[in-house]
Each structure stands twice: as structure tokens, then as C-alpha cells.
Amino acid sequence: MTDASVPTTRIRGYGEGTTDVVLSVDEVEQAADELARAGPGVDVLDALCTGEPLVAIDGLVAGYGRMEILHGVDLRVGRGQSLCLIGPNGAGKSTVLHSIHGFTRIMAGSIHVDGRDVTRLPPHRKLASAHVAYVLQDNSVFPGMTVEENLLMGGYLLPTHAAARRAAERVFERYPRLADRRRQRAGVLSGGERRLLEIARALIMDPAVLLIDEPSIGLEPRYIDMVFDILGDLQRRDGRTIVMVEQNARKGIEFADLCYVLVAGCVALAGRGRDLLDDPEVGRLFLGG
């Protein structure tokens, strides 16, 4: 029997069954805060990183205007590794991506990419010279433009239009599905094809680091695996480093080499994806049981 004062909620997720959750919101918040207070040290993060970190964050305090969202975040991810950030809404996951790409106000701390301090670089210089590309969470396809025109928009920082066209042709060679639709308006694409176009547009500048905000958001289940297969190919075949936020926490953890759990603007847990997937505390608080 459960206490009538504690709501029992049945959660239905991504075809992986159901579970009865008998934790109140306050209990989850308290347990998460306890995890945050015992967060991992930099030595733990260094040990999880393969080789020298390609992306390194130290003591990052950041937010928007006067609002501080991140409170001393450390992060390490190696060349060719993937990292997934999970945690409750408002934990600061997307703010980490925004900070790496230059969308936030940095109040303290540092961000290095390939050993270079990029903490205060604006987004266009992060893309052009630090080779960091960002795939937005929201639908960023221009529906009235063709697929080819959308791709060319990704090369606006290249020195010439011819260089942008050459880059677009390389992308079309890799993704025939887009090449077949190059003259069509992007607005007629399926949800999965639009997400592919957004990722492909980020590749025009040949980035070493891909920041992906909610790759599965708004997609039908049949397209989610396709998108993660594309990201896996970019990591394994090209050696690109991927840092993502994913609403489907189980899917993100299964995909990524590393996983950080963020709570209230701090890193509460960090580990290899497969290890955190088996962690009962992570399952209880963030995976629905």
C-alpha cells in the first residue's frame, strides 16, 4: 500500500514498458540535490576522458543576463568521444551547450577546445576557427528554401560561394537521401529528413566538435534510430566529438561513451554510459525506475 498523500504516477515512455513511480516531486528533488553535493572531482572526469581532452571546461559559472544557471561546472571529453548530458528540466543542460558555443554570459571559469582558450569567443568565431558547430533544439530548417539552399546557408563563413558549393556537394555524396531532394522545398521533408538536413548543414564547415541539442525531439520513433545511427557514423567514421543533450535519457545514455547527470546547475554524477545505465540511483531518479 502506498501513502495516499504521495501520488503514484504511471509513466509511459518509448516502447520500453511502464513503471509505477512512488516518489514525490520533493523526494526526487532532495535525492538529486544530495547527488549534486557529492559530485565528481576533476580527477574523475580526466580519467573518463580518452587521451587529452578536446573540450575542457573548468569552474564554469554562466547564465543569461543576471541569472546564474551554471555554478562551477567542469567537463572533459576527448577527441572522437561522445558525451550525453541528462538531468531534470532546468538543470542547465542546454546552458552548457550554449556556453560552449558562446550564447551565454560567462561569469567565471574557462572553456578550452583543442588546448585553445575559447571562453569569450563569439559563436561565429567558435565555428570558423575553433571548429565547433551547434545543431539547435528547435526546428531550424528554412521551409521555403530548397534543401540545397538550406545546406549552403551552413557555409556562410566560407571565403567564397564556390567553396560553399563544394562543401555542399561533399555532403550530398554522403547523404543521397538529401541529394535526391536537393531541388525540393525543405518544408516538404519528413521530420527525420529535416533533422538530417540540420545535422548535414552543420557539417558544411567540417567541425571537429558537434553540439547537438535534443536530437530526437519531435521525431516519430521510427526516425529516432536513424538520427542516432547518423550521429554514431559521424563519431566512428569521422572521429568527430559529440556533446549532446537528450530528452530520451535512456537512448542518450545507450548512445554515448560518457554521461554526466546535471542537477541545479552542477555535475552530480559522471561515468561511462553503460555504467550509469546500470546505476540504480540514476534509474530511479532519471529513467523511470
Residue pairs with C-beta under 8 A, 6 or more apart in sequence:
2 8
2 22
6 22
6 23
6 24
7 24
8 20
8 21
8 22
9 20
9 21
10 18
10 19
10 20
10 21
11 18
11 19
11 21
11 288
12 18
13 248
13 250
13 288
14 221
14 224
14 248
14 250
14 251
15 221
16 250
19 288
19 289
20 289
21 288
21 289
23 31
23 284
23 285
28 88
28 285
31 281
31 284
31 285
32 87
32 88
32 263
32 264
32 268
32 285
33 263
33 264
35 261
35 263
35 268
35 269
35 281
35 285
36 263
36 264
36 266
36 267
36 268
38 268
39 266
39 267
39 268
39 269
39 270
40 267
40 269
40 270
42 58
42 74
42 76
44 270
45 74
45 75
45 76
45 270
46 53
46 76
48 76
48 258
48 270
48 271
48 272
49 76
49 77
49 78
49 81
49 258
50 78
50 79
50 80
50 81
50 257
51 78
51 79
52 78
52 79
52 115
53 76
53 77
53 78
53 112
54 77
54 78
54 79
54 81
54 113
54 114
54 208
54 209
54 241
55 75
55 76
55 77
55 100
55 111
55 112
55 113
55 209
55 241
55 243
56 75
56 76
56 111
56 112
56 113
57 73
57 74
57 75
57 76
57 96
57 99
57 100
57 109
57 110
57 111
57 112
58 74
58 109
58 110
58 112
59 72
59 73
59 74
59 108
59 109
59 110
60 70
60 72
60 73
60 74
60 75
60 96
60 99
60 106
60 108
60 109
60 110
60 111
61 68
61 70
61 71
61 72
61 106
61 107
61 108
61 109
62 68
62 69
62 70
62 73
62 95
62 98
62 99
62 104
62 105
62 106
62 107
62 109
63 69
63 70
63 95
63 104
63 105
63 107
64 95
64 104
64 105
65 105
68 107
68 265
69 92
69 95
69 104
69 265
70 92
70 95
70 96
70 99
70 265
70 266
71 264
71 265
71 266
72 108
72 109
72 266
73 92
73 96
73 109
73 262
73 265
73 266
73 267
74 267
75 83
75 96
75 260
75 267
77 83
77 241
77 243
77 258
78 241
79 208
79 239
79 241
80 235
80 239
80 240
80 241
81 235
81 241
81 242
81 257
81 258
82 231
82 235
82 241
82 242
82 243
82 244
82 255
82 256
82 257
82 258
83 242
83 243
83 244
83 256
83 257
83 258
83 259
83 260
84 244
84 245
84 246
84 252
84 253
84 255
84 256
84 258
84 259
84 260
84 273
85 93
85 96
85 97
85 243
85 244
85 245
85 246
85 259
85 260
85 262
86 93
86 245
86 246
86 249
86 252
86 253
86 259
86 260
86 261
86 262
86 286
87 93
87 261
87 262
87 263
87 268
87 286
88 263
88 286
90 264
91 262
91 263
91 264
91 265
92 262
92 264
92 265
92 266
93 245
93 262
94 137
94 213
94 245
95 104
95 265
96 243
96 245
96 262
97 134
97 211
97 213
97 243
97 245
98 104
99 106
99 111
100 111
100 113
100 126
100 132
100 209
100 211
100 243
101 123
101 126
101 132
101 134
101 211
102 118
102 121
102 122
102 123
102 125
102 126
103 123
106 119
106 120
109 119
110 117
110 119
111 117
111 118
111 119
112 118
112 119
113 126
113 130
113 131
113 132
113 208
113 209
114 130
114 131
114 208
116 130
118 125
118 126
118 130
118 132
121 129
121 130
123 134
124 157
126 132
127 133
127 134
127 157
127 205
127 207
128 157
128 205
130 209
131 205
131 206
131 207
131 208
131 209
132 207
132 208
132 209
132 211
133 202
133 203
133 205
133 207
133 209
133 210
133 211
134 202
134 211
134 213
135 198
135 199
135 202
135 210
135 211
135 212
135 213
135 215
136 198
136 213
137 213
137 214
137 217
137 245
139 194
139 218
140 198
141 150
141 186
141 187
141 189
141 194
141 197
141 198
142 149
142 150
142 153
142 186
143 185
143 186
143 187
144 185
144 186
144 187
145 153
145 185
145 186
146 182
146 183
146 184
146 185
146 186
147 178
147 181
147 182
147 183
147 184
147 185
147 186
147 189
147 197
148 168
148 182
148 183
150 186
150 197
150 201
151 168
151 171
151 172
151 178
151 197
151 200
151 201
151 204
152 161
152 164
152 165
152 168
152 204
153 201
154 164
154 167
154 168
154 200
154 201
154 202
154 203
154 204
154 205
155 163
155 164
155 167
155 168
155 204
155 205
156 164
157 205
158 164
158 167
158 204
158 205
164 204
167 204
167 205
167 206
168 204
171 178
171 200
171 203
171 204
172 178
172 179
172 182
173 179
174 200
175 196
175 200
177 193
177 196
178 193
178 196
178 197
178 200
181 189
181 193
186 194
186 197
189 197
190 223
191 218
191 219
191 220
191 223
192 219
192 220
192 222
192 223
192 226
192 227
195 215
195 219
195 223
195 227
196 226
196 227
196 230
199 210
199 212
199 215
199 227
199 230
199 231
199 234
202 210
203 234
207 240
208 240
208 241
209 240
209 241
209 242
209 243
210 231
210 234
210 240
210 241
210 242
210 243
211 243
211 244
212 231
212 242
212 243
212 244
212 245
213 244
213 245
214 245
214 246
214 247
215 227
215 228
215 231
215 244
215 246
216 224
216 227
216 228
216 246
216 247
216 248
216 251
217 247
219 227
224 248
224 251
228 251
228 255
231 242
231 244
231 255
232 255
234 240
234 242
235 241
235 242
242 256
244 252
244 256
245 252
246 252
246 255
249 286
249 287
250 277
250 287
252 259
253 259
253 273
253 276
253 277
253 287
254 273
254 277
255 273
256 273
257 272
257 273
258 270
258 271
258 272
258 273
259 269
259 270
259 271
259 272
259 273
259 276
259 277
260 267
260 269
260 270
261 267
261 268
261 269
261 270
261 276
261 282
261 286
262 268
269 276
269 279
269 281
269 282
271 279
276 282
277 283
277 287
283 289
